[in-house]
Each structure stands twice: as C-alpha cells, then as structure tokens.
C-alpha cells in the first residue's frame, strides 16, 4: 500500500484501519494486533500504536488493559444511544451553518454530484465518501472549534452505522441523495427549523434500518456490501 506524504503517516494508518472497520472487514470484538499491522503495512509499531489512539478517539476501537486494541462492539442499546447523540450533534452543526449570513454553499455541490453518481453506480463506498465530504465542506465554515471537533470525531462511527443501515432490504440509496439535497436547500434558505426536521427524520430512519440489520446486538458478516448499494 502506498501512503500520501501530505497526510501524516499515523493518520493514513488510522484511515486505512478505519475503513476496514467501517466496511465490516474488521468485525466487532476482533483484536487489532500492532505487530501484524506494522508488518502488513511496512510501518513501525510505534506508528501503529499512535494510529490506534486516533481510532479510539473516532469511537471505532477500544483499548483495553492487557488485551490491547479491540474493534468496538455495536450492541442494540449502543446503536440507539449513538444515533440519538449523533442526530443532536448534527442538528447543532447544520443549524449553526444555516444561521451564518451569506453562507457560501458552493462547496457542497461536488459531494452531491458524487452522491448522484454513486446512486447510479450502486457504489456504497463512493456514497459514504461523499457523505463524509459533505460534512468536511461545512467544518471550516462553522468557525466553532469545539463543535467541529466533536462532529469530526463522530463521523467515522456515523459512517459505520450508515454502512450497516445500507444492508437493510428497505434501504433506498436515493433517499440519502434526496436528504442531502433538501438539507442544502434548507441551508441556502436559512431555514433552521427545516434543518432540524430533516436531520431528525433521516437519522431516525437510518437508526431503524441499522437496528433492523443487527443480529443479536452484533453486526452481521460484511459479505460484499462494501462494493454496492442495496436499493
């Protein structure tokens, strides 16, 4: 694997492992062995250890004394608790954006175009990457370090839940696109109440789908869901 020099090595390792967790290639409860990861990626064990601390801050792993790094489990109550928190944080995030006078929303157009292409291609990876890009456009516009830090720290776990929800038979990829289109329209029109309604409705739906896909409180095997959308 080749790493990009513009991003720190530890962040690249964290992103690499994070994708494996988000898309189910590393299952909940599985242990991440520093030495094996270091060997597989041809990096130092110290770099892997630092990357694991980043993943812990992103709520994708737990570092347990005498056990090391373990992929965090998603029990039913944890899914519900996370979705409730993430929805409220998103409302704060997007409502603050909507309140900005003369907000420049042009940067949101590219992620929406990528979402539209992902719908056509039935590409779940591209869809989730576009969703993350949509958030990333808003972060520098927010001018709120603390809220921005909370949002960016929760996004990976949010994508993990979105990947699970997308495996439900009732998932419709176009709903994700429509939601973000409506959200952008609400931001452009300074409709703070509309933003709140949209976020609550969409995240409530996603929570139900994720819970419906959980098996005994655990994630089902990933299969090939990382390469396609379920519509």
Backbone as CSV, one residue per row, in Angstrom:
resi,resn,N_x,N_y,N_z,CA_x,CA_y,CA_z,C_x,C_y,C_z
1,UNK,0.849,-1.196,0.000,0.000,0.000,0.000,0.877,1.236,0.000
2,UNK,0.591,2.239,-0.835,1.337,3.482,-0.891,0.603,4.558,-0.108
3,UNK,1.363,5.311,0.712,0.773,6.355,1.527,1.056,7.714,0.936
4,UNK,0.127,8.642,1.127,0.271,10.002,0.626,1.106,10.832,1.601
5,UNK,2.187,11.488,1.121,3.064,12.226,2.016,2.418,13.457,2.638
6,UNK,1.344,14.001,2.026,0.726,15.227,2.535,-0.025,14.985,3.834
7,UNK,-0.368,13.739,4.122,-1.091,13.391,5.338,-0.134,12.629,6.238
8,UNK,-0.214,12.866,7.542,0.704,12.195,8.460,0.548,10.684,8.360
9,UNK,1.648,9.988,8.589,1.649,8.533,8.474,0.648,7.905,9.425
10,UNK,0.608,8.403,10.661,-0.317,7.810,11.626,-1.775,8.001,11.200
11,UNK,-2.106,9.158,10.615,-3.471,9.382,10.145,-3.805,8.470,8.978
12,UNK,-2.832,8.229,8.108,-3.064,7.325,6.986,-3.304,5.901,7.466
13,UNK,-2.546,5.473,8.470,-2.754,4.145,9.041,-4.131,4.073,9.690
14,UNK,-4.484,5.117,10.433,-5.803,5.158,11.085,-6.916,5.122,10.049
15,UNK,-6.768,5.871,8.957,-7.787,5.874,7.900,-7.912,4.490,7.270
16,UNK,-6.771,3.839,7.054,-6.762,2.509,6.444,-7.490,1.494,7.332
17,UNK,-7.140,1.479,8.608,-7.802,0.556,9.533,-9.259,0.954,9.745
18,UNK,-9.515,2.250,9.772,-10.875,2.725,9.954,-11.802,2.254,8.854
19,UNK,-11.319,2.259,7.617,-12.142,1.773,6.505,-12.459,0.289,6.684
20,UNK,-11.481,-0.470,7.172,-11.722,-1.894,7.403,-12.804,-2.100,8.459
21,UNK,-12.831,-1.220,9.459,-13.855,-1.330,10.499,-15.203,-0.869,9.967
22,UNK,-15.229,0.281,9.294,-16.479,0.838,8.771,-17.168,-0.136,7.824
23,UNK,-16.393,-0.793,6.974,-16.982,-1.675,5.975,-17.014,-3.136,6.407
24,UNK,-16.787,-3.383,7.707,-17.003,-4.723,8.247,-15.917,-5.728,7.975
25,UNK,-14.783,-5.293,7.425,-13.698,-6.242,7.196,-12.991,-6.588,8.501
26,UNK,-13.061,-5.677,9.473,-12.649,-5.968,10.844,-13.919,-5.997,11.683
27,UNK,-14.255,-7.147,12.194,-15.527,-7.349,12.875,-15.492,-6.845,14.324
28,UNK,-16.651,-6.458,14.866,-16.730,-6.042,16.273,-16.164,-7.114,17.196
29,UNK,-15.368,-6.682,18.155,-14.777,-7.609,19.104,-13.452,-8.193,18.677
30,UNK,-13.096,-8.035,17.391,-11.827,-8.583,16.937,-10.666,-7.724,17.415
31,UNK,-9.547,-8.366,17.701,-8.379,-7.681,18.222,-7.494,-7.205,17.075
32,UNK,-6.985,-5.992,17.209,-6.044,-5.453,16.225,-4.645,-5.611,16.782
33,UNK,-3.851,-6.447,16.170,-2.506,-6.745,16.648,-1.502,-5.765,16.048
34,UNK,-0.871,-4.991,16.904,0.058,-3.953,16.448,1.160,-4.525,15.566
35,UNK,1.759,-5.619,16.006,2.891,-6.182,15.278,2.487,-6.649,13.889
36,UNK,1.319,-7.283,13.781,0.846,-7.766,12.478,0.538,-6.598,11.549
37,UNK,-0.138,-5.568,12.065,-0.461,-4.402,11.242,0.815,-3.725,10.766
38,UNK,1.782,-3.594,11.669,3.045,-2.962,11.300,3.729,-3.738,10.185
39,UNK,3.701,-5.071,10.282,4.311,-5.893,9.241,3.567,-5.821,7.930
40,UNK,2.243,-5.858,7.995,1.429,-5.817,6.777,1.595,-4.500,6.024
41,UNK,1.738,-3.401,6.763,1.807,-2.076,6.138,3.237,-1.549,6.004
42,UNK,4.187,-2.325,6.504,5.609,-1.919,6.446,5.831,-0.578,7.135
43,UNK,5.295,-0.467,8.331,5.465,0.741,9.138,5.930,0.318,10.527
44,UNK,6.332,1.288,11.337,6.812,0.964,12.677,5.652,0.645,13.610
45,UNK,5.959,-0.130,14.638,4.932,-0.469,15.623,4.486,0.783,16.374
46,UNK,5.417,1.736,16.570,5.064,2.986,17.234,4.043,3.776,16.440
47,UNK,4.171,3.782,15.109,3.207,4.489,14.262,1.832,3.844,14.349
48,UNK,1.817,2.513,14.406,0.546,1.805,14.541,-0.094,2.139,15.876
49,UNK,0.713,2.181,16.932,0.187,2.484,18.268,-0.449,3.879,18.288
50,UNK,0.200,4.843,17.649,-0.356,6.197,17.580,-1.641,6.214,16.754
51,UNK,-1.679,5.429,15.684,-2.884,5.355,14.851,-4.053,4.772,15.634
52,UNK,-3.770,3.822,16.505,-4.830,3.219,17.314,-5.430,4.236,18.279
53,UNK,-4.615,5.154,18.771,-5.148,6.209,19.633,-6.111,7.110,18.857
54,UNK,-5.799,7.348,17.577,-6.700,8.133,16.726,-8.019,7.384,16.538
55,UNK,-7.933,6.084,16.297,-9.146,5.281,16.098,-9.995,5.230,17.359
56,UNK,-9.349,5.246,18.507,-10.101,5.270,19.760,-10.873,6.577,19.886
57,UNK,-10.238,7.693,19.483,-10.926,8.986,19.529,-12.071,9.037,18.529
58,UNK,-11.981,8.237,17.484,-13.045,8.181,16.485,-14.133,7.174,16.861
59,UNK,-14.016,6.564,18.029,-15.031,5.656,18.568,-15.186,4.379,17.737
60,UNK,-14.091,3.942,17.109,-14.127,2.719,16.317,-13.485,1.544,17.043
61,UNK,-12.625,1.821,18.014,-11.986,0.756,18.779,-11.997,1.122,20.260
62,UNK,-11.720,0.107,21.069,-11.472,0.317,22.492,-10.079,-0.222,22.792
63,UNK,-9.313,0.481,23.597,-8.006,-0.004,24.032,-8.173,-0.492,25.460
64,UNK,-8.090,-1.804,25.628,-8.397,-2.461,26.891,-7.100,-2.932,27.545
65,UNK,-6.904,-2.626,28.813,-5.696,-3.086,29.510,-5.518,-4.599,29.394
66,UNK,-4.301,-5.009,29.079,-3.884,-6.415,28.953,-4.503,-7.129,27.751
67,UNK,-5.364,-6.444,27.024,-5.917,-7.036,25.802,-5.504,-6.267,24.552
68,UNK,-5.259,-4.992,24.725,-4.870,-4.176,23.585,-6.073,-3.582,22.870
69,UNK,-5.923,-3.325,21.567,-6.959,-2.662,20.778,-7.977,-3.671,20.265
70,UNK,-9.251,-3.369,20.516,-10.349,-4.250,20.099,-11.382,-3.405,19.363
71,UNK,-11.864,-3.902,18.238,-12.906,-3.197,17.495,-14.147,-3.086,18.381
72,UNK,-14.658,-1.873,18.530,-15.789,-1.658,19.434,-17.019,-2.414,18.949
73,UNK,-17.744,-2.937,19.914,-18.973,-3.668,19.604,-20.120,-2.693,19.395
74,UNK,-21.118,-3.143,18.674,-22.316,-2.336,18.465,-23.524,-3.123,18.942
75,UNK,-23.730,-3.092,20.245,-24.925,-3.697,20.800,-26.125,-2.817,20.449
76,UNK,-27.316,-3.379,20.595,-28.528,-2.657,20.206,-28.643,-1.329,20.947
77,UNK,-28.384,-1.340,22.255,-28.514,-0.094,23.010,-27.451,0.918,22.616
78,UNK,-26.266,0.432,22.223,-25.209,1.338,21.796,-25.557,1.996,20.462
79,UNK,-26.196,1.240,19.563,-26.637,1.808,18.293,-27.645,2.922,18.552
80,UNK,-28.615,2.643,19.417,-29.649,3.631,19.712,-29.052,4.873,20.374
81,UNK,-28.158,4.663,21.336,-27.552,5.792,22.035,-26.704,6.643,21.105
82,UNK,-25.936,5.984,20.259,-25.083,6.739,19.342,-25.926,7.531,18.350
83,UNK,-26.932,6.897,17.768,-27.759,7.578,16.766,-28.451,8.796,17.362
84,UNK,-28.918,8.678,18.600,-29.570,9.807,19.258,-28.581,10.955,19.443
85,UNK,-27.392,10.645,19.923,-26.378,11.677,20.137,-25.944,12.299,18.820
86,UNK,-25.676,11.460,17.813,-25.167,11.954,16.536,-26.192,12.854,15.860
87,UNK,-27.468,12.514,15.991,-28.512,13.346,15.400,-28.519,14.732,16.042
88,UNK,-28.416,14.785,17.366,-28.441,16.077,18.054,-27.211,16.914,17.712
89,UNK,-26.058,16.259,17.597,-24.832,16.980,17.239,-24.942,17.526,15.817
90,UNK,-25.508,16.720,14.914,-25.681,17.183,13.539,-26.644,18.368,13.469
91,UNK,-27.686,18.336,14.273,-28.622,19.463,14.291,-27.898,20.737,14.709
92,UNK,-27.099,20.656,15.769,-26.323,21.817,16.203,-25.406,22.302,15.078
93,UNK,-24.769,21.348,14.416,-23.812,21.649,13.349,-24.487,22.362,12.180
94,UNK,-25.542,21.769,11.639,-26.168,22.326,10.445,-27.011,23.568,10.753
95,UNK,-27.606,23.621,11.948,-28.345,24.821,12.324,-27.402,26.014,12.433
96,UNK,-26.208,25.797,12.994,-25.227,26.877,13.075,-24.789,27.327,11.687
97,UNK,-24.654,26.379,10.773,-24.305,26.742,9.393,-25.426,27.562,8.757
98,UNK,-26.667,27.138,8.981,-27.810,27.843,8.386,-27.916,29.267,8.914
99,UNK,-27.423,29.495,10.126,-27.533,30.815,10.743,-26.456,31.786,10.252
100,UNK,-25.470,31.280,9.518,-24.391,32.137,9.025,-24.913,33.023,7.891
101,UNK,-24.707,34.302,8.010,-25.150,35.225,6.964,-24.313,35.019,5.703
102,UNK,-24.984,34.993,4.568,-24.331,34.837,3.275,-23.395,33.627,3.259
103,UNK,-23.915,32.525,3.750,-23.152,31.277,3.764,-22.815,30.846,2.336
104,UNK,-21.554,30.556,2.088,-21.123,30.075,0.775,-21.354,28.573,0.713
105,UNK,-22.386,28.163,0.002,-22.743,26.745,-0.072,-22.231,26.072,-1.349
106,UNK,-21.422,26.774,-2.122,-20.977,26.222,-3.408,-20.171,24.939,-3.235
107,UNK,-19.440,24.834,-2.115,-18.608,23.652,-1.913,-19.387,22.370,-1.710
108,UNK,-20.674,22.478,-1.357,-21.490,21.284,-1.129,-21.934,20.629,-2.439
109,UNK,-21.789,21.327,-3.534,-22.300,20.801,-4.811,-21.529,19.570,-5.283
110,UNK,-20.211,19.592,-5.134,-19.402,18.457,-5.593,-19.751,17.167,-4.857
111,UNK,-19.870,17.177,-3.513,-20.296,15.945,-2.839,-21.668,15.454,-3.287
112,UNK,-22.587,16.392,-3.568,-23.907,15.979,-4.046,-23.819,15.319,-5.419
113,UNK,-22.973,15.847,-6.283,-22.770,15.225,-7.585,-22.187,13.822,-7.436
114,UNK,-21.243,13.678,-6.499,-20.654,12.361,-6.254,-21.702,11.389,-5.711
115,UNK,-22.606,11.882,-4.863,-23.683,11.032,-4.360,-24.583,10.561,-5.499
116,UNK,-24.914,11.478,-6.384,-25.779,11.126,-7.516,-25.126,10.053,-8.381
117,UNK,-23.835,10.183,-8.615,-23.121,9.177,-9.402,-23.061,7.844,-8.665
118,UNK,-22.915,7.915,-7.334,-22.871,6.688,-6.541,-24.202,5.945,-6.586
119,UNK,-25.295,6.693,-6.607,-26.619,6.074,-6.707,-26.730,5.293,-8.016
120,UNK,-26.318,5.926,-9.092,-26.387,5.273,-10.408,-25.489,4.044,-10.455
121,UNK,-24.277,4.177,-9.899,-23.308,3.084,-9.935,-23.554,2.041,-8.849
122,UNK,-24.494,2.334,-7.931,-24.766,1.445,-6.803,-23.483,1.180,-6.016
123,UNK,-22.757,2.237,-5.743,-21.444,2.158,-5.106,-21.543,2.730,-3.692
124,UNK,-21.605,1.858,-2.707,-21.759,2.295,-1.321,-20.523,3.011,-0.811
125,UNK,-19.349,2.542,-1.208,-18.115,3.203,-0.777,-18.109,4.659,-1.230
126,UNK,-18.421,4.894,-2.489,-18.447,6.259,-3.009,-19.513,7.095,-2.314
127,UNK,-20.654,6.479,-2.000,-21.722,7.195,-1.307,-21.257,7.670,0.068
128,UNK,-20.629,6.772,0.819,-20.186,7.140,2.161,-19.054,8.164,2.111
129,UNK,-18.194,8.045,1.129,-17.128,9.039,0.975,-17.714,10.413,0.647
130,UNK,-18.766,10.429,-0.164,-19.416,11.699,-0.500,-20.121,12.287,0.718
131,UNK,-20.696,11.428,1.548,-21.328,11.918,2.778,-20.292,12.548,3.699
132,UNK,-19.138,11.916,3.807,-18.085,12.488,4.637,-17.605,13.814,4.047
133,UNK,-17.496,13.870,2.725,-17.073,15.106,2.067,-18.072,16.227,2.310
134,UNK,-19.361,15.896,2.368,-20.399,16.889,2.640,-20.168,17.522,4.011
135,UNK,-19.884,16.688,5.013,-19.547,17.205,6.339,-18.286,18.065,6.281
136,UNK,-17.284,17.553,5.589,-15.981,18.226,5.560,-16.061,19.625,4.967
137,UNK,-16.999,19.835,4.035,-17.179,21.166,3.462,-17.645,22.141,4.537
138,UNK,-18.517,21.681,5.414,-19.084,22.562,6.427,-18.169,22.867,7.589
139,UNK,-17.224,21.982,7.875,-16.384,22.154,9.065,-15.620,23.475,9.086
140,UNK,-14.911,23.842,8.020,-14.182,25.119,8.069,-15.089,26.345,8.027
141,UNK,-16.333,26.181,7.581,-17.273,27.296,7.545,-17.882,27.576,8.909
142,UNK,-17.792,26.604,9.806,-18.502,26.677,11.074,-17.910,27.708,12.029
143,UNK,-16.599,27.821,12.044,-15.919,28.736,12.965,-16.261,28.417,14.419
144,UNK,-16.305,27.125,14.738,-16.563,26.662,16.103,-15.682,25.440,16.323
145,UNK,-14.528,25.663,16.943,-13.536,24.595,17.083,-14.088,23.396,17.836
146,UNK,-14.778,23.639,18.938,-15.221,22.546,19.790,-16.315,21.706,19.135
147,UNK,-17.312,22.363,18.570,-18.365,21.615,17.883,-17.789,20.893,16.679
148,UNK,-16.901,21.556,15.955,-16.277,20.930,14.796,-15.485,19.689,15.187
149,UNK,-14.783,19.755,16.320,-14.006,18.606,16.786,-14.912,17.438,17.147
150,UNK,-16.039,17.743,17.786,-16.986,16.687,18.150,-17.569,16.037,16.899
151,UNK,-17.977,16.862,15.940,-18.554,16.336,14.705,-17.552,15.460,13.960
152,UNK,-16.332,15.963,13.765,-15.332,15.201,13.016,-14.978,13.903,13.737
153,UNK,-15.028,13.908,15.071,-14.727,12.706,15.815,-15.818,11.652,15.725
154,UNK,-17.055,12.073,15.480,-18.179,11.141,15.402,-18.467,10.645,13.987
155,UNK,-17.975,11.352,12.980,-18.285,10.993,11.594,-17.928,9.539,11.263
156,UNK,-16.710,9.039,11.609,-16.400,7.645,11.251,-17.386,6.636,11.827
157,UNK,-17.764,6.808,13.097,-18.747,5.897,13.686,-20.098,6.052,12.995
158,UNK,-20.419,7.289,12.578,-21.651,7.510,11.843,-21.657,6.794,10.506
159,UNK,-20.515,6.794,9.827,-20.408,6.076,8.550,-20.526,4.569,8.762
160,UNK,-19.993,4.100,9.864,-20.104,2.674,10.189,-21.566,2.274,10.350
161,UNK,-22.345,3.114,11.039,-23.773,2.842,11.199,-24.505,2.960,9.862
162,UNK,-24.088,3.925,9.029,-24.712,4.093,7.719,-24.464,2.870,6.846
163,UNK,-23.268,2.308,6.945,-22.961,1.099,6.177,-23.843,-0.055,6.616
164,UNK,-24.059,-0.174,7.920,-24.944,-1.221,8.430,-26.373,-1.003,7.951
165,UNK,-26.858,0.242,8.039,-28.228,0.545,7.618,-28.435,0.247,6.138
166,UNK,-27.386,0.478,5.335,-27.494,0.274,3.893,-27.666,-1.188,3.515
167,UNK,-27.445,-2.085,4.454,-27.598,-3.506,4.160,-29.033,-3.989,4.384
168,UNK,-29.881,-3.108,4.904,-31.281,-3.471,5.127,-32.030,-3.509,3.802
169,UNK,-32.948,-4.432,3.690,-33.702,-4.588,2.437,-34.521,-3.350,2.094
170,UNK,-34.885,-2.553,3.102,-35.699,-1.364,2.860,-34.866,-0.116,2.596
171,UNK,-33.559,-0.263,2.588,-32.705,0.897,2.326,-32.865,1.340,0.870
172,UNK,-32.971,2.638,0.679,-33.082,3.210,-0.668,-32.012,4.287,-0.803
173,UNK,-31.077,4.033,-1.685,-29.945,4.944,-1.821,-30.368,6.348,-2.241
174,UNK,-31.424,6.450,-3.015,-31.868,7.771,-3.471,-32.370,8.627,-2.305
175,UNK,-32.819,7.992,-1.234,-33.252,8.754,-0.071,-32.088,9.538,0.537
176,UNK,-30.909,8.937,0.513,-29.725,9.623,1.033,-29.409,10.848,0.193
177,UNK,-29.490,10.687,-1.110,-29.251,11.816,-2.007,-30.299,12.900,-1.814
178,UNK,-31.573,12.504,-1.763,-32.656,13.484,-1.587,-32.504,14.236,-0.266
179,UNK,-32.128,13.522,0.779,-31.952,14.154,2.087,-30.895,15.248,2.030
180,UNK,-29.763,14.950,1.448,-28.683,15.937,1.391,-29.028,17.103,0.462
181,UNK,-29.777,16.815,-0.591,-30.232,17.898,-1.462,-31.180,18.828,-0.703
182,UNK,-32.107,18.246,0.044,-33.053,19.047,0.828,-32.332,19.805,1.936
183,UNK,-31.331,19.176,2.521,-30.562,19.824,3.579,-29.816,21.031,3.034
184,UNK,-29.218,20.886,1.860,-28.514,22.011,1.249,-29.480,23.152,0.940
185,UNK,-30.660,22.821,0.441,-31.666,23.848,0.152,-32.060,24.597,1.419
186,UNK,-32.202,23.858,2.529,-32.540,24.498,3.803,-31.409,25.401,4.286
187,UNK,-30.166,24.992,4.078,-29.021,25.824,4.454,-29.004,27.110,3.629
188,UNK,-29.277,26.981,2.342,-29.255,28.146,1.450,-30.353,29.144,1.805
189,UNK,-31.471,28.628,2.316,-32.609,29.491,2.627,-32.683,29.875,4.105
190,UNK,-31.640,29.554,4.865,-31.581,29.892,6.300,-32.770,29.318,7.071
191,UNK,-33.207,28.124,6.703,-34.371,27.504,7.335,-33.915,26.575,8.462
192,UNK,-33.653,27.156,9.615,-33.114,26.395,10.732,-34.090,25.322,11.207
193,UNK,-35.351,25.639,11.270,-36.368,24.657,11.693,-36.442,23.500,10.698
194,UNK,-36.359,23.809,9.432,-36.386,22.773,8.402,-35.165,21.867,8.517
195,UNK,-34.006,22.455,8.809,-32.787,21.667,9.016,-33.006,20.659,10.136
196,UNK,-33.557,21.120,11.239,-33.794,20.246,12.388,-34.745,19.113,12.029
197,UNK,-35.809,19.420,11.309,-36.778,18.396,10.919,-36.134,17.346,10.013
198,UNK,-35.341,17.802,9.055,-34.694,16.883,8.116,-33.728,15.945,8.824
199,UNK,-32.888,16.515,9.681,-31.890,15.694,10.378,-32.564,14.669,11.277
200,UNK,-33.582,15.081,12.014,-34.300,14.155,12.886,-34.936,13.019,12.079
201,UNK,-35.600,13.370,10.994,-36.310,12.366,10.208,-35.345,11.372,9.566
202,UNK,-34.289,11.882,8.940,-33.365,10.992,8.232,-32.601,10.102,9.198
203,UNK,-32.106,10.682,10.287,-31.330,9.889,11.240,-32.197,8.894,11.988
204,UNK,-33.475,9.250,12.224,-34.386,8.294,12.835,-34.615,7.090,11.941
205,UNK,-34.747,7.350,10.649,-34.922,6.271,9.680,-33.676,5.395,9.607
206,UNK,-32.509,6.034,9.584,-31.267,5.282,9.499,-31.057,4.423,10.745
207,UNK,-31.441,4.949,11.888,-31.341,4.181,13.127,-32.200,2.922,13.059
208,UNK,-33.425,3.051,12.578,-34.310,1.890,12.480,-33.727,0.836,11.542
209,UNK,-33.164,1.269,10.431,-32.579,0.318,9.491,-31.365,-0.378,10.099
210,UNK,-30.526,0.386,10.790,-29.341,-0.201,11.421,-29.729,-1.210,12.483
211,UNK,-30.716,-0.860,13.301,-31.188,-1.786,14.325,-31.802,-3.032,13.694
212,UNK,-32.490,-2.842,12.580,-33.092,-3.974,11.893,-32.080,-4.910,11.290
213,UNK,-30.878,-4.416,11.022,-29.821,-5.241,10.438,-28.929,-5.884,11.484
214,UNK,-29.008,-5.418,12.723,-28.168,-6.010,13.765,-28.682,-7.403,14.076
215,UNK,-27.765,-8.309,14.364,-28.123,-9.699,14.661,-27.683,-10.000,16.085
216,UNK,-28.657,-10.168,16.985,-28.319,-10.442,18.371,-27.491,-9.331,18.983
217,UNK,-27.727,-8.105,18.490,-26.965,-6.985,19.031,-25.599,-6.830,18.417
218,UNK,-25.258,-7.655,17.411,-23.956,-7.564,16.767,-24.123,-7.325,15.275
219,UNK,-23.060,-6.838,14.658,-23.114,-6.627,13.225,-23.088,-7.962,12.503
220,UNK,-23.866,-8.110,11.430,-23.782,-9.319,10.630,-22.505,-9.326,9.813
221,UNK,-22.158,-10.481,9.265,-20.962,-10.570,8.427,-21.087,-9.613,7.255
222,UNK,-19.940,-9.067,6.817,-19.981,-7.974,5.850,-20.298,-8.420,4.444
223,UNK,-19.955,-9.644,4.072,-20.189,-10.085,2.699,-19.517,-9.181,1.710
224,UNK,-20.259,-8.741,0.697,-19.712,-7.839,-0.325,-20.404,-6.499,-0.314
225,UNK,-20.978,-6.137,0.835,-21.774,-4.908,0.898,-20.928,-3.661,0.719
226,UNK,-19.586,-3.766,0.912,-18.771,-2.575,0.775,-18.641,-2.100,-0.662
227,UNK,-19.057,-2.922,-1.629,-18.861,-2.552,-3.015,-20.146,-2.203,-3.744
228,UNK,-21.264,-2.238,-3.057,-22.504,-1.930,-3.777,-23.538,-1.368,-2.817
229,UNK,-24.516,-0.711,-3.367,-25.638,-0.214,-2.594,-26.771,-1.216,-2.654
230,UNK,-27.579,-1.245,-1.603,-28.785,-2.059,-1.618,-29.950,-1.131,-1.845
231,UNK,-30.647,-1.298,-2.947,-31.752,-0.383,-3.272,-33.032,-1.190,-3.381
